[in-house]
Amino acid sequence: MRLNGRSTRLSIFIGEDDTWHHKPLYREIVHRAHAAGLAGATVLRGIEGYGASSRIHTTRLLSLSGDLPLLIVIVDADERVRAFLPQLAELISEGMVLIDEVEVVRYVGRAPQP
């Protein structure tokens, strides 16, 4: 798959403890993005943050919060990202979803192994 120039970035903010049918929500989102043929997805784990609930989630020992913030980033062509949004509407009950235009400068995978 080639990806360059104007593209769309989908940023999904959820909690580490969010689940879908007793499995991690982030895993379900990544697997669905892969099945949809999107260019790629990355899950980033935050060390501290808060959202609409105003509850601070942190890795500091005294706090012992297990529900750390997660960010899932997906970049692909605008029409492909927007076609994926209905699946997110089904999966996400709380969190935040952002879309913004980006410019892909380089997108290169590994060479196939012999």
Backbone as a ProteinNet text record, in pm:
[ID]
protein_1_A
[PRIMARY]
MRLNGRSTRLSIFIGEDDTWHHKPLYREIVHRAHAAGLAGATVLRGIEGYGASSRIHTTRLLSLSGDLPLLIVIVDADERVRAFLPQLAELISEGMVLIDEVEVVRYVGRAPQP
[TERTIARY]
83.8	0	88.8	50.9	122.9	40.8	109.4	42	136.6	97.8	178	90.1	141.3	65.7	-44.8	-150.4	-261.5	-327.8	-340.3	-404.8	-482	-548.6	-625.8	-575.4	-557.7	-517.3	-638.7	-660.9	-767.7	-701.4	-736.3	-681.3	-794.9	-776.1	-880.3	-826.8	-888.8	-847.9	-944.3	-892	-973.2	-893.5	-952.4	-883	-830.5	-724	-661.4	-757	-846.8	-940.2	-1067.2	-1083.3	-1201.3	-1199.8	-1316	-1322.6	-1435.3	-1424.4	-1526.9	-1541.6	-1654.6	-1679.8	-1568.6	-1532.5	-1435	-1290.7	-1262.3	-1126.6	-1090.4	-961	-921.9	-979.3	-1039.7	-1099.3	-995.2	-876.9	-774	-740.6	-738.4	-707.5	-816.2	-941.9	-1053.3	-1045.5	-1013.1	-1002.1	-889.6	-773.1	-659.4	-692.7	-754.6	-788.8	-891.9	-987.5	-1087	-1023.8	-932.1	-862.1	-783	-717.7	-641.1	-734	-845.8	-942.9	-1002.5	-1013.5	-1066.4	-963.6	-839.9	-735.3	-673	-688.9	-628.4	-476.4	-408	-263.1	-185.6	-234.2	-163.9	-230.5	-200	-253.7	-147.3	-137.8	-43	-115.8	-87.7	-144.9	-34.5	-59.3	36.1	-24.1	55.5	8.4	60.1	-32.8	4.4	47.7	129.7	173.2	89.5	14.4	-73.5	-168.5	-290.6	-385.6	-522.2	-612.3	-751.9	-836.5	-963.5	-1054.2	-1182.9	-1292.8	-1422.9	-1466.1	-1420.5	-1458.7	-1379.7	-1273.9	-1183.9	-1109.1	-1109.9	-1034.9	-894.7	-792.2	-654.7	-612.4	-557.5	-504.6	-353.5	-280	-135.7	-65.2	63.2	144.6	215.2	202.3	270.5	222.3	314.5	284.1	178.2	181.1	85.5	-58	-73.6	-206.7	-266.1	-182.2	-222.4	-338.5	-344.5	-447.1	-411.6	-504.1	-479.8	-534	-623.2	-690.1	-616	-497.4	-415.9	-472.3	-442.3	-492	-419.5	-496	-440.3	-477.8	-388.3	-412.7	-388.5	-487.9	-473.4	-467.9	-363.5	-345.6	-351	-434.5	-449.8	-438.3	-359.1	-346.5	-374.8	-460	-491	-559.5	-604.5	-678.8	-808.8	-851.8	-968.2	-1091.2	-1121.7	-1242.6	-1234.8	-1116.3	-1100.4	-1116.7	-1061.1	-1075.1	-1221.6	-1287.8	-1428.7	-1519.8	-1484.9	-1562.4	-1549	-1441.9	-1417.1	-1492.5	-1534.5	-1599	-1722.6	-1810.1	-1925.2	-1885.6	-1774	-1728.6	-1689.6	-1627.5	-1590.7	-1714.5	-1816.8	-1941	-2000.4	-1983.9	-2033	-1949.4	-1819.4	-1726.7	-1706.9	-1707.7	-1664.6	-1783.9	-1791.6	-1899.8	-1852.3	-1722.1	-1665.6	-1524.3	-1481.6	-1350.8	-1363.6	-1266.7	-1270	-1209.7	-1269.3	-1221.1	-1198.1	-1078.2	-1042.4	-1001.3	-1028.2	-981.1	-912.1	-793.6	-728.5	-650.1	-633.6	-560.9	-411.3	-338.2	-193	-131	-2.3	71.7	170.6	155.7	247.6	369.2	485.2	609.7	678.7	665.9	729.9	648.7	620.1	549.5	608	699.1	769.7	772.4	732.7	736.3	870.5	883.7	1003.7	1001.8	1120.3	1131.9	1092.6	1028.2	990	1112.6	1098.4	1206.5	1213.1	1333.6	1344.4	1303.7
-117.2	0	124.1	220.4	346.8	452.3	534.8	641.4	760.1	868.3	989.4	1109.8	1225.9	1348.1	1366.1	1431.3	1458.4	1329.1	1317.5	1201.3	1248.4	1155.9	1188.6	1105.7	1173.8	1106	1093.5	972.3	941.6	916.3	996.9	981.4	942.8	830.6	776.4	771.1	845.6	850	764.7	661.2	573.3	541.6	463.2	419.9	278.3	249.8	118.1	7.5	38.5	-61.4	-76.4	1.9	-9	-143.4	-207.8	-340.7	-350.3	-451.8	-488.7	-639.9	-685.3	-829.1	-894.8	-832.9	-883.2	-887	-817.8	-807.8	-660.2	-627.4	-485.9	-416.1	-301	-224.6	-184.9	-144.7	-102.4	-215.6	-338.6	-452.9	-472.3	-456.8	-470.8	-363.4	-240.5	-131.1	-159.6	-201.4	-230.2	-345.4	-450.1	-564.3	-526.2	-442.2	-397.6	-305.6	-220.4	-133.9	-218.1	-321.3	-412.4	-483.6	-534.6	-604.1	-509.8	-382.4	-283.6	-241.4	-288.7	-256.9	-120.1	-60	70.9	57.8	165.3	162.7	119.4	149.5	110.3	170.5	114	163.5	145.7	242.1	236.8	272.2	196.8	224.2	279.7	396.1	461.6	468.6	433.4	433.6	558.9	635.7	757.2	727.2	814.4	796.5	877.6	975.9	1054	1133	1153.7	1233.4	1233.3	1313.7	1314.5	1353.9	1323.6	1355	1414.4	1378.9	1438.1	1413.9	1305.6	1276	1359.5	1426.1	1507.4	1426.4	1295.7	1209.2	1189.6	1219.3	1204.8	1058.7	1008.8	873.2	885.9	810.9	827	695.2	689.7	571.7	585.3	701.6	720.7	618.6	562.2	453.8	488.1	608	643.4	647.8	667.9	679.2	542.4	452.3	316.9	311.7	405.5	403.8	299.6	208.9	109.5	150.2	247.2	287.8	403.1	374.7	479.5	518.8	641.4	684.9	613.4	579.6	521.5	609.1	616.1	687.5	590.1	572.6	489.8	585.7	574.8	663.2	579.9	623.6	558	666.3	641.6	737.3	664.4	723.5	666.6	774.9	738.4	831.6	870.7	994.1	1047.5	957.9	913.2	833	698.6	642.2	514.5	533.1	642.6	671.9	698.2	779.7	812.3	690	598.4	475.2	386.6	405.8	327.5	383.3	507.5	573.7	501.3	443.8	372.7	256.5	192.3	84.8	142.2	260.4	323.3	362.8	409.8	448.4	328.4	210.6	88	49.5	76.2	28.2	122.4	252.1	348.2	411.5	387.8	448.3	573	582.8	704.2	721.3	844.9	876.1	990.9	1005.5	1113.9	1063.1	1105.9	1069.1	1198.5	1211.7	1330.8	1290.9	1379.4	1362.7	1492.2	1479.5	1597.7	1561.4	1662.3	1642.8	1647.6	1555.1	1550.4	1531.7	1552.5	1525.5	1413.8	1304.5	1192.4	1220.8	1224.7	1252.1	1121.4	1021	891.9	781.9	675.5	558.3	437.4	369.1	257.1	140.6	24.2	-96	-168.2	-274.9	-358.4	-435.3	-464.4	-547	-690.4	-760.9	-900.4	-986.8	-1077.2	-1168	-1282.8	-1323.3	-1432.6	-1566.4
0	0	0	-81.5	-85.6	-13.1	62.1	134.8	137	72	78	48.1	84.6	62.7	166.1	124.3	216.1	261.8	391.4	452.6	574.8	640.1	759.5	876	989.9	1112.9	1203.4	1249.8	1344	1478.7	1578.6	1713.3	1806.6	1876.6	1963.3	2105.3	2194.9	2335.4	2417	2480.5	2564.7	2691	2779.1	2899.7	2883.8	2953.7	2947.4	2993.8	3084.5	3137.5	3053.7	2947.4	2862.4	2790	2785.7	2725.5	2622.7	2539.1	2443.2	2452.3	2500.7	2521.5	2602.3	2712.8	2810.3	2759.1	2650.3	2596.6	2587.5	2587	2579.6	2455.2	2476.6	2367.1	2263.3	2308.5	2213.1	2115.9	2165	2079.3	1973.7	2013.9	1919	1811.2	1849.9	1752.7	1654.2	1703.2	1615.5	1520.2	1571.3	1485.7	1379.8	1417.5	1318.4	1214.1	1256.2	1160.6	1061.4	1112.1	1025.8	927.9	977.9	892.9	787.4	821	727.3	623.2	639.7	543	560.2	678.2	702	705.2	673	653.6	777	895.6	1017.6	1139.3	1254.5	1381.2	1488	1578	1688.2	1817	1922.9	2053.8	2142.4	2199.9	2289.5	2428.6	2528.6	2667.8	2737.6	2793	2864.2	3006.8	3062.1	3200.6	3297.3	3243.5	3328.7	3240	3288.1	3212.3	3276.7	3219.6	3262.1	3142.5	3151.4	3042.2	3093.7	3029.9	3061.1	3205.1	3265.7	3404.5	3505	3460.6	3543.7	3648.9	3637.6	3729.6	3673	3753.4	3706.4	3715.8	3606.4	3598	3587.1	3667.8	3670.6	3700.4	3667.7	3697.5	3831.4	3896.1	4024.6	4126.2	4201.4	4294.4	4398.8	4451.1	4555.8	4504.4	4376.2	4318.9	4283.3	4235.4	4197.3	4097.9	4006.8	3903.5	3798.9	3772	3669.6	3534.5	3532.3	3409	3342.9	3291.9	3230.4	3093.9	3049.6	2919.8	2806	2702	2580.9	2462.9	2365.7	2241.5	2127.2	2042.9	1923.6	1805.3	1724.6	1610	1482.5	1389.8	1260.2	1154.2	1050.1	940.2	809.9	727	596.4	513.9	396.5	311.7	383	359.4	429.1	415.4	295.5	275.1	348.3	360.4	431.1	582	634.2	777.3	811	731.2	758.1	744.9	657.1	643.6	768.3	843.9	965	1086.9	1082.9	1197.3	1251.6	1168.6	1225.7	1318.2	1289.7	1378.8	1514.7	1515.1	1642.3	1721.5	1651.3	1718.9	1792.1	1735.3	1797.9	1920.1	1916.2	2019	2136.9	2113.1	2213.9	2284	2415.5	2493.1	2567.1	2593.9	2653.4	2601.9	2591.8	2536.7	2439.5	2351.1	2253	2122.5	2011.8	1879.5	1801.8	1746.2	1668.7	1527.9	1433.9	1296.7	1257.8	1199	1145.4	1020.2	936	811.7	840.7	780.1	794	656.1	650	527.5	555.5	484.7	499.3	412.1	474.3	404.6	364.6	450.8	423.5	490	414	465.2	393.4	460.2	398.4	494.9	448.9	530.9	515.5	589.8	580	449.4	399	279.8	314.7	223.7	249.8	280.9	374.9	410.3	310.5	269.9	170.9	230
[MASK]
++++++++++++++++++++++++++++++++++++++++++++++++++++++++++++++++++++++++++++++++++++++++++++++++++++++++++++++++++

